[in-house]
Amino acid sequence: MGVEGPRVRIERCVSRGLSRVTAQALGPYQTAIVRIGFGAAWLLFLLREWPHRQELYGPDSPWSWGLARQLIDTNDAFTVLMWSSSDSWFQLVYLVAVAAAAAVLVGWHTRAATVLFMVGVLSLQNRSVFMGDGGDNIIHLMAMYLVFTRCAQVWSLDARRAKRADGDGGADGDGSGDGSGPVRTVGGTGGVVLWAVFGAVLLGSTVAGGFSLGWALFYWAMWAVHGLWWAVNRAAVRGGAAVREMRDVCDILANLAHNGVLLVIMIEVCLVYSTAGWFKIQGTRWQDGTAVYYPMNLDYFTPWPELSHLLAGNGLMIFLVTYGTVATQVAFPFTLLNRRAKNVLLTFMILEHLSIAVLLGLPFFSLAMIAADAVFLPTVFLVWLGRRTTALGGRARRLMPGGGPRSPEPAPEQPAEAPKVPASGPAWRS
Amino acid sequence: MEPAAHQAPGGEGMRGIAALSLPARIFVAISVAVVTVGIAFHVAMVFLQTAPDNTISKRHGELVDSYVYPEFERNWKLFAPNPLQQNVAVHARATVAKPDGDTETTGWINLTAMDGEAIHGNPAPSHTQQNELRRAWEFYVDNHDEKGKPLGLRGRLSEQYIKRIVMLRFGPELNGGSVERIQVRSVITPVAPPEWSDERADVKPRYAVQPWWQVTSADLPGGGK
């Protein structure tokens, strides 16, 4: 050992880390819950705004197509709604955004769906930037990050399809477009059709000059990568060692991108809280313990004035919530070093967002924030939640008329036994 | 997130880097480096955009802005450093031309109060009620000087936006006449300090009246393209 000691240890550490981030797409349950959360938040928002969609994003919104055109000329934000000022184009885009959100929620051809989801989110939000709030902002960011993740490894139609294909012998099945699993064909007929349709749409929009150079490169790269992954998987079923190795390298790259972006998502959530906390510490109202009193008296954020005034009337309560909020937000990133402390704070923040949803009338903002927080939920809890949901679903199905004692659906992706989480270890991994 | 959980979603196919050939290993190594640098850069940019102005963000402001805007921007400051401590209401009135040739000036109509009514008792208020007028007015105020003169393109855009919001809510006909000109004003009412504190503050509303604006067909619903 001697001089070699620390070097060897560092080398071993690096190689262990390297094999972790290349061999697996980490956090399958966490990324799945983030996917489901943001898919649901955006889907519910779009459905809720259905009667108001024209006023928000339509060509004749008060923030009219012409006004949006002039602003977007100065900042180059991406939105397909600027391609045409016709009403039918707007309606189509809105419907596609709804469909993409639903597809992301259930994990149907997820890799393609997340791209379309991002197009929908960016197009609508960038079309009318002044209609949004903090909730829209976090959905905007996460929509872009989700594109790079393998977020359908569990709790998705893709995962179910992959599992069934494995059950059939695997080789020629209708495998998951997302699976980091064994060699198999990817996406099946549906995937090929989707890919062809996307290719045609991309070609049309590129020729028509719909994309800036950067966005054109991005979408074409995405499209090429999806095609390559399908082809490589197909070839690897019967191919030689070289093809199999190529397939493995692709798999490694996908894991790498997933893990990198998962880290970015976690850092982004920490930044949201820590910067919010740091700014608050500088505010006199957060210092004198009255800050929370004021939103309770703002006309735009008091759907239940009686309830808000009840809370606002209690000085001790306001003080505790005010100080508690700042303490939680500033402390959150550091509690990630300790599993138990992290989970306590996470619970606290989720509860706070639930009360914001009701008290301030911001349900979609709160849902989006909770979906972002969910990236830090422990695997044991998520697995338990998944099992409860499946059980409830099964019971509901039996209660439905004609449900009968049908053979139950294969439970979506659960390990045979509850995984044992090591008592210690970095909290952010759990 | 222990190995067992990973194995479930499909782990058998993983062979790891150790089993790869040398060229493949070099390729993966380069990719790891690229991804690492990319993430570090991205996080640095996003951090500098959200953090308060500091030595580094001042020096590299242009780079940060060109990377972060428009898609990676993060901007919500509703409650920091201090929460909003005043209710901002937007009122509007109009002069209307009657069929008999007379013109008449209407009373002030509180548009914000209409939003408030829609939000009251509503578990999921629409963005049209909660954000539209509120954020349009912020946009307007940010891009006008104290005398109500527009500052640059954004100033002009915000003015037409406000006009279009007002006309959407008024409609082309008001009090039996067609709307010719409109005027808006803001009424800022500070939230009274809590009863349980010994703080006293002036809660008299402050008015800021904007100039009269001629209404054109571009300001009416249907004239937006």
Interface residues (C-beta under 8 A of the other chain):
Chain A: L18 S19 V21 T22 A23 Q24 L26 G27 P28 Y29 Q30 R48 E49 H52 E55 L56 P59 D60 S61 P62 W63 S64 W65 G66 L67 Q70 L71 T74 N75 D76 A77 F78 S85 L122 N126 F130 M131 G132 D133 G134 N137 H140 L141 M144 Q153 V154 A159 A162 D166 G179 S180 G181 P182 V183 E245 M246 D248 V249 D251 I252 L253 L256 A257 G260 V261 L263 V264 I267 E268 L271 V272 T275 A276 W278 F279 K280 Q282 G283 T284 R285 W286 T290 A291 V292 Y293 Y294 P295 N297 L298 D299 Y300 F301 T302 P303 W304 P305 A312 G313 N314 G315 I318 V358 G361 L362 P363 F364 T379 V383 E413 Q414 P415 P419 K420 V421 P422 R429 S430
Chain B: M1 E2 A4 A5 H6 Q7 A8 P9 G10 G11 E12 G13 M14 R15 G16 I17 A18 A19 L20 S21 A24 F27 V28 S31 V32 V35 T36 G38 I39 H42 V43 V46 F47 T50 A51 P52 Y69 P70 E71 F72 E73 R74 N75 W76 K77 L78 F79 A80 P81 N82 P83 L84 Q85 N87 A89 T112 A113 D115 G116 I119 H120 G121 N122 P123 A124 P125 S126 H127 T128 Q130 N131 E132 R134 R135 A136 F139 L153 R154 L157 Q160 Y161 R164 I165 L168 V191 A192 P193 P194 E195 W196 S197 A218 P221 G222 G223 G224 K225
